[in-house]
Amino acid sequence: MSERLKTSNISNEEVIEDLTKDLEMSLKTGEGDFVVKPDASGDEKTSWFLFSSFLVPSASNTFNDETEIDSKYEDSDKESDSDSIDETSLKDAEMNLTEDEKAERQVIAEELKRAGNEAFKVGDFDRSIEKYTEALRICPLQYTTQRAILYCNRSASKMKLERYKQAIKDCTRAVELDDTYLKAYYRRAQSYEATDKLDECLADYKKILELDPSHKEAHAAIIRLPPLIEERNEKLKTEMLGKLKDLGNMILKPFGLSTENFKLEQDPESKGYKINFKQ
């Protein structure tokens, strides 16, 4: 099995591509069975069964890590060098600074943040990103709260421009600096939902409720999202299994067989699969 197929962070088309590349025909005649065990961790979500070198995802796979992002976000989410923050270089540059010099830089960063806020208010989101980035490049690393705010503010500007992947990265950096930063979790949840990462979105809303049990949007989200996740998972599962069944029938057709010749049963104890074959 290819390493890529062991993860669920792939699209249906990539699954089919891997299968067609690696597929070899190996059939038993008469009656028999093939037994395949789940992975070493016993996690059903990542278990796969082997059908004559024909890989089919298990029925329990929920496809909930990542779904394919709509192509409309791809170009707008490419991070440019103008937005990147090299914190390793910042750390090296700060080694020879005195505390007074660091304090001066912190003041400059605060002024740049205010300029970014003003640009955001008038809808100049590109300029606001530029100013927040300048602030992040000068604000000393020791001022973690201020840096978390800068990352979170920059994420808001990127969300306005539908650069959701970058917004997620900025929010993630913000909560790494301050794991109680509710606004960063909220903006990340919104960006996750915009990119159809509903499981991650739900996780962030649950975290928000831990920080603020009265958060109305989070309460609504934990009721609204689970049915959407279930519907998406079922749709993906049906689509993938349908494509794999079509591929299996195409390969078995020259042998006068089809996938209907194979009956799949799961062992309730081992969680492995038994495939009974009948001519």
N, C-alpha and C positions, 0 to 999 in steps of 0.2 A: 504494500500500500504506500502511495507517495506521501511525503510528509505534509504536503499541502492539504490532502484530503482528510488528514487527521484533525484538522481544525475546522470550525464552522465559519471562519472569517473569509468565506469565499462565496462567489455568486454561483447561481445554478449553471450558467454557461461555462464557468471554469471547471465545475464538477464534471460536466459532460466531456469537456476537452481532455481532462486528465484520464477519464475512463476510456475514451476512444484511443488514446495513445498507448495505454498499458494493457488493453484488453487482449486476452488469448483464450482460445476455445478449449475447454477441457470438460467433457461430459462423461457421465457414467451411463452405461446401458442397463436396462432392467430396473429393478427396484433397489434403492439404496438411499443413503442420506449423507449430508454434509453437516458437520457440527462446527460452529464458530463461537468462541467465547468472547465476552466483552473485554475491553482493554484492562490493563493491569490495575488501574485505579478502581475498576468496577463501576465507573460512571456511565450510566446508560446514555447520557447525552452525547458521548463521544464514541459510542459503540457502533460498529459497522458489521454487516454480515457479508460473507463472500459467496457469491453464486457463480461457480465455474469461472473464477477469476473476474467475475462481473460484480462490481461493488455497488451495493444499494444501501442508502442510509436507513438506520433503524427507525422503527415507527415512533420511538420515544424521543428522537432528536427534535429539539424545540427550535433550532435555528435562531437562538436568541442572543448571540454575541454581537453580530453586526450584519445588517442587510446592505445590499448594494446601494450606494448613494446615487440619487438622481443626478444625471450628467450635468444638469444646469448649475450645480454647485462646484463642479470640478475646476473650471477655469478661475472662478472668483476666489477659490480657496487655496490657490497656490501661494505659499508664503514667499514674499520677496525679501531680498537682502536688506531692504530699507526698514523692514519690521523686525528683523531678527535681533535677539538679545544674547550676546555671548557673555554669560556670567562668569565663566572661567577667566576670560580676559579682564573682566571688571575686578575680579578678586586679585589678580596679579597686579593690576594698576593701583589698587588701593593699599598695597603692602607698604608703600613708602609715604603714604599720606599721614599727616598728623590728625588728631581728633578735631582740631579747629578747622582744618581743611575739609574734613569729611562733613562737618556741620555746615560749612559754606556751600558745599555741593548739595546738601539736603535742602537748603533754602532755595537754591536755584531750581531744583527739581520740583519744589512746591509751586514756584512761579510758573514753570512749564505746565504743570498740571492745571493750574487755573486757566492758562491760555487754551489748553485742550478742552476744558469744560466750556469756555466761551464759544469755541468753534463748534462744539457739539450742539449747543443751544440754538445756534443759527443754522444748523443743518450742514455744516461743512465737515463731514465725517472724515474725509481724507486728511484734512489739516489736523483734526483732533487726534487721529492716530499718529500723525507725525509728531505732535507735541508730547503725547504720552510716551512715545518711543524715545524721544530725546530725554525725557525725564527719567525713564528707566535706565538709560545709558549713563546717567550722571549720578543718580541717587545711590548712595553707598548701600552695600548689601546688608549692613547691620540694621537698617531701617525697614524691617520686614513688613510692618503694618502699612507703611506708606507705599512700599513696592506692591503689596497685594492690592491696594486700592488702584494703583496705576494700571496693573494688569486687568483688573475687573472693569475699570472705566474704558480701557482700550477694547475690551471684548464687546462692550455696548456699541461702540462705533462700528466694529466689524459686523455685528449683527444687523445694524441698519443697512449695511452694504451687502447683506446676505453672504458674508464670508464666514459661514457657520463653523467650519472645521477649525479655522484659526481662532474663532471666538471660544470654542471648546478648549483649545490649548491654553489660551490666556486665562480662562476661568480655572482650569486645572492647576496652573501655576499659582494662581491667587489662593486657592484652598490649600495648596502645599505650604504656602507661607503662613496661612491663617486658617486652620481647619474648622473654625467656627464662623467663617465669613458667609453668612446666609445669602447675601445678594449674589455672591459668586456662584453658589450652588443653584440659585434660582435661574440666573442667566444661562448657566450650563445646561440645566434641565430644558429650558426653552430651545437652546441650540440643538440639543440631542433630539428633541421632538421634530424640529425642522428638518433634520437629516434622517428621520425615521429610525433612530436608535431608541426605541421605546423602552427597552429594558433598562438601559442606562438612565434614561429620563425618569423612570419610575423610582429607581434607586436614589436619585438625587432628591426627588420630592419626599421620599421617606426620611432622608437625612434632614431635610428642611423641617419636617414635623418634629424631629428630635430636638432641633434647636429652637423651634417656635411652634408649639402645639396648636396655636390659634391661626396659623397661616391658612387663609381661605383657599388660595389657588392650589396649595399642596393637598388640602383635604379633597378638593374637587378632582384633582389629578389621580389620586390613588383609587378613586371610584371609576373614573373615566378610562384609565389606561389598560387595566387588566383585560377587559373584553377585546380591546383593539389588538393587544399583543396576541391573545388567543386566536383571533380571526386571522391575523397576519401569519402566525405559525402554521395554521391549518392550510392556508392558501399556498404557502411556500412548500409545505410537505406534499400536498397534492400535486403541485406543479412539478416538483422534482421527481417524485415517484412515477408520474406519468411519463416524463421524458426518459427516465431510466427503463421503464417497461417497454416503451417504443424501441429503444436501443437494443434491449434484450431480445425482443421479438424479431428484429431485423437480423440479428446474428444467429438466432436459433432456426430461422425459417428454412435455410438450406438443408437442415437436418430433419425437417418435418416436425419440428417442435415449436413450442411457444412457452412463454412464462407461465401459462396455465398448467404446464406439466409439473410445476414445482409448488409445493405447499409449504408455507413458512409457519413454524410453531416456535414459541418462546418457552424455554424452561423456566418455570416460576422461581426455582431455587437459585440456579446459577446465573440466570438472566442471559444465558447464551441462546443461540438460535439453532434449530434443527430444520433442515430443508429436506423434505421427503420428495423423492423423484419418482414419477410413474410414467412409463412409456405410453 
